Amino acid sequence: MDRYYFDNSATSFPKPDSVTEAMATFARECGASAGRGAYAEARACQDMIALCRSRIAQLINAEGPERIVFAHNCSEALCLAIRGLLNTAAAGTHAIATAMEHNSVLRPLNALADQAGLEPEFVACDGSTGLVDPEDIRKAIRPSTRLIACVHVSNVTGTLQPIAEVISVARQAGIVSLIDAAQSAGHVPLDVRALGADLVAFPGHKGLLGPLGTGVLYVRPGIEEILPTMKEGGTGTVSEDPRQPSTMPDKYEIGSHNAIGLAGLSEGVAWLLERGVASIRRHDEHLCRLFLEITDSVRGLTVYGPRDLRQRAGVFSVAVEHLEAGDLADRLEGDYGVLTRPGIHCAPLAHRTIGTMPGGTCRLSFGPFTNEAHVRHAAAALREIATR
Ligand SMILES: Cc1ncc(COP(=O)(O)O)c(C=O)c1O
């Protein structure tokens, strides 16, 4: 039976051939660690990492490549931003996020509440669309608010949040903004300069088409002055200084890089730059329309999240009456070769918002290699299971 990959929200698959080829070539022909040798291979590794950084900066229109800080995944990038800003904040400091956040935002904020008396507030979102109203964020601001965090695209409902408005609310109040772009980077055009975002975290291994073990934190110029390090160690630069460099991006990147991962990531981003994220977004919108049309009004089948394509991306939570999410995922895989993710998707408040706690939903998520035939197959499978 053919296998249909619908778990691009977890990690993208397949990757472009150029990604796997670059990783194999790096392992076979280079293998050196950047900044750790004066020989040609070490210099080549350094150049490769510099190129990866500038490609990512170009993709999101960052002010320069040094604004791109590498991490091992999006969770690590988010944790650096949240803990960096709030670890030393006084008890009673207030932070705002939305009810659609992933545990990668909820958990650091709640841990800081337990450990340091932070007061996180998760602004409620619409139960049908999952959308946050930026006005509700504005109303939640207190004199002690230090952070406004917002997910760009929900990993449960595909909801595309109005982040431009959310960032503008934060800027008007002089509060640092953090965008979780885990499900949007590479899927939806992202212009950090036009948005005026302070911090944007995203994985390299999802929409950017790189391998697992890669992630990024974009840091707006000047924000490094108020964002302490969370980890310190060797950078291969200014070795005579026993203190962490304050220059970007060395300030936040410690130890040997995941060079083989960055070799792949660089080609993933090159692939996106060539196609253009705007055209990938159009393809995704087309697939969303098709999926919604085929699954529309099927008795016993619920598709969550916005129906308006301008408010969503290709991440769909679905449920079939009288069937547990895990059993639905098993049937989809066993009978149709459709690979999905059942459960709570690390986003308990999002599931509470749409009324799918405690069982959760079954999630199908699209990527740039998902095509019409895949979507027709998965949607027809859902229709059959629901009406059988
Ligand atoms: C919205 C959101 N934020 C953060 C993450 C964490 O990403 P990573 O797996 O790269 O740590 C995910 C992963 O699924 C996500 O969907």
The ligand as an SDF file (V2000), in Angstrom:
LIG
                    3D

 16 16  0  0  0  0  0  0  0  0999 V2000
    3.2780   25.7500   17.3970 C   0  0  0  0  0  0  0  0  0  0  0  0
    4.5090   24.9900   17.7610 C   0  0  0  0  0  0  0  0  0  0  0  0
    5.4370   25.5630   18.5380 N   0  0  0  0  0  0  0  0  0  0  0  0
    6.5730   24.9410   18.8910 C   0  0  0  0  0  0  0  0  0  0  0  0
    6.8380   23.6640   18.4550 C   0  0  0  0  0  0  0  0  0  0  0  0
    8.1050   22.9940   18.8590 C   0  0  0  0  0  0  0  0  0  0  0  0
    8.9030   22.7330   17.7460 O   0  0  0  0  0  0  0  0  0  0  0  0
   10.1470   21.7520   17.8470 P   0  0  0  0  0  0  0  0  0  0  0  0
    9.6110   20.3770   17.6770 O   0  0  0  0  0  0  0  0  0  0  0  0
   11.0390   22.1620   16.7110 O   0  0  0  0  0  0  0  0  0  0  0  0
   10.7930   21.9710   19.1660 O   0  0  0  0  0  0  0  0  0  0  0  0
    5.8970   23.0020   17.6530 C   0  0  0  0  0  0  0  0  0  0  0  0
    6.1170   21.6120   17.2160 C   0  0  0  0  0  0  0  0  0  0  0  0
    5.2720   20.9250   16.7520 O   0  0  0  0  0  0  0  0  0  0  0  0
    4.7180   23.6950   17.2910 C   0  0  0  0  0  0  0  0  0  0  0  0
    3.7930   23.1270   16.5200 O   0  0  0  0  0  0  0  0  0  0  0  0
  1  2  1  0
  2  3  1  0
  2 15  2  0
  3  4  2  0
  4  5  1  0
  5  6  1  0
  5 12  2  0
  6  7  1  0
  7  8  1  0
  8  9  2  0
  8 10  1  0
  8 11  1  0
 12 13  1  0
 12 15  1  0
 13 14  2  0
 15 16  1  0
M  END
$$$$
